[in-house]
Every structure is written in C-alpha cells, then in structure tokens.
Amino acid sequence: MKSMITHVLAQAAAPAPLPSVGEQLAQMLPMFIMIIAIFYFVIYRPQKQQREKQQDMINQLKKGDKVVTSGGIWGTVTNVGKETATLQVAENAKIKVVRAHIVRLRGEEDD
C-alpha cells in the first residue's frame, strides 16, 4: 500500500513537458489574426469609408452650397478653386478657405 502511494505521488509530482516554441506560436497565431481582424473592421475600415465620403463631398462642391468648416464657420460657397473655396459668411464678407477644411454640407433645417 505504501509503495502504491509513493508511486502515485511520484507521478503527480512529475512536471508536464513544456510546449516547444513552435507550438506556442501556433497556439497564439489565431489570437493575433482575431486582433488584426477586429482592428480592421472596428477602426480602420469605418475611418477609410468616412475619409472617402468626405473626399467625395469636397470634390463635388459647387457654387451655392451651404457648408460648415472645421473651425465652425458657416457660409455659402461663392467660388470653388483647385485647393480653395470662397465662402460668403455675411452680407459683404467673404473668406477663402482650404477645401479640405470644409467638413459638411448644411441642410435647410440647420438654418
């Protein structure tokens, strides 16, 4: 009986063999792939779609569009250049802004 107990204790005390580096990498690879996929679908892809939508809006600016700049200035487009747009912000006040700083078009309900 005593020898059986010592045999069981000897088996229990034996450490399990450590996995090799290759096995550890193989176990971690799916986790890395999941992290990259989450990063792509949650962060990168929505930002890319937003940038494309913003760029399309900027490319389609035309005279008469009511816009808001990144600085919060509301105005009406009076002239569109290659890199700039002229906005009328008051009765006799016009300013020239970089087109990339126009963040959105105003709707009629914004007035």
SULQUI-V444239 format. One record per backbone hydrogen bond with DSSP energy under -1.0 kcal/mol. NH is the residue of the N-H (numbers start at 0). CO is the residue of the C=O. Records with the same first field share a line. If there is no record, write none. Layout:
NH: CO, CO
//
This chain:
4: 0
5: 1
6: 2
7: 3
8: 4
9: 5
10: 6
11: 7
12: 8
23: 19
24: 20
25: 21
26: 22
27: 23
28: 24
31: 27
32: 28
33: 29
34: 30
35: 31
36: 32
37: 33
38: 34
39: 35
40: 36
41: 37
42: 38
43: 38
44: 39
46: 42
47: 43
48: 44
49: 45
50: 46
51: 47
52: 48
53: 49
54: 50
55: 51
56: 52
57: 53
58: 54
59: 55
60: 57
63: 76
64: 61
66: 74
67: 103
68: 72
69: 100
71: 68
74: 66
75: 87
76: 64
77: 85
78: 85
80: 83
84: 96
85: 78
86: 94
87: 75
88: 92
89: 92
94: 86
96: 84
98: 82
100: 97
101: 98
102: 67
103: 67
105: 65
109: 106
110: 107
//
